[in-house]
Amino acid sequence: MKITVKDGTEIYYKDWGTGQPLVFHHGWPLSGDDWDAQMMFFVEKGYRVIAHDRRGHGRSTQTSEGNNMDTYAEDVKQLMEALDIKDAVHIGHSTGGGEVIRYVAKHGKGRVAKAILISAVTPIMVKNDNNPNGIPLSVFDEIRENTATNRPQYFQDFTMPFFGYNREGAKISQGVRDNWWRQGMMGGIKAHYDCVKAFSETDFTEDLKNADVPVLVLHGEDDQIVPFETTAVVAVTLLKNGKLISYPGFPHGMPTTEAATINADILKFIQE
């Protein structure tokens, strides 16, 4: 299904089941399909599960404009209004975690019950004067360059650190790697390029401080994409009502590789 937002962009979404709504926000450069393990689990637990493809990603319009966090959050606002979603739990992975906390802080009043940030880019990724322990801008420039000029191969290679498949003893699933690549290549190259700036340079400090709902922060301690110490450890200190669960050895893509553990912790938090 799709809705058309104010600037004419079509946002694709899946909406299954009944009950309290759980809204899933995917990471770069993927789609709502990245939540398969969660969508199946929670729809069978009696929840309504909704996952959209961010503008420029998946089956949504391959936008050349509006590929920034404020517009992403505005798109979510329009989708939630169109579906009249209230009392929702918003769950974001990686870039989607940033999208969740920006939406909650700016547009979520009266509609959001709780939020969950998984392997999230919050509060800020890039190294600057206020974030001396961040990742150098040159790293993100390299991601941009490879996305612009070598996307098919770069996306294949990216799956190895993403899922921790480059670690000794890792059990590599070619199907998981292929599915990540499939989702990535569905999206628009311009939108993917622009989104690197959105996920690396957006500062979510004030969004975290302004979130009025309980927020669960889940992060793998062996996250090679979004380092645990510079994101989750800091983010939880900024939240009024935050709780951190970290997992030794878990990778960035832990909602897929460690779905049973992650789903159980999400369920417990929702039911608290």
Secondary structure, DSSP 8 states (H G I E B T S, - for coil): -EEE-TTS-EEEEEEE-SSSEEEEE--TT--GGGGHHHHHHHHHTT-EEEEE--TTSTTS---SS--SHHHHHHHHHHHHHHHT--SEEEEEETHHHHHHHHHHHHH-TTTEEEEEEES---S--B-BTTBTTSB-HHHHHHHHHHHHH-HHHHHHHHHHHHTTTTSTT----HHHHHHHHHHHHHS-HHHHHHHHHHHHH---HHHHHH--S-EEEEEETT-SSS-TTTTHHHHHHH-TTEEEEEETT--TTHHHHTHHHHHHHHHHHHH-
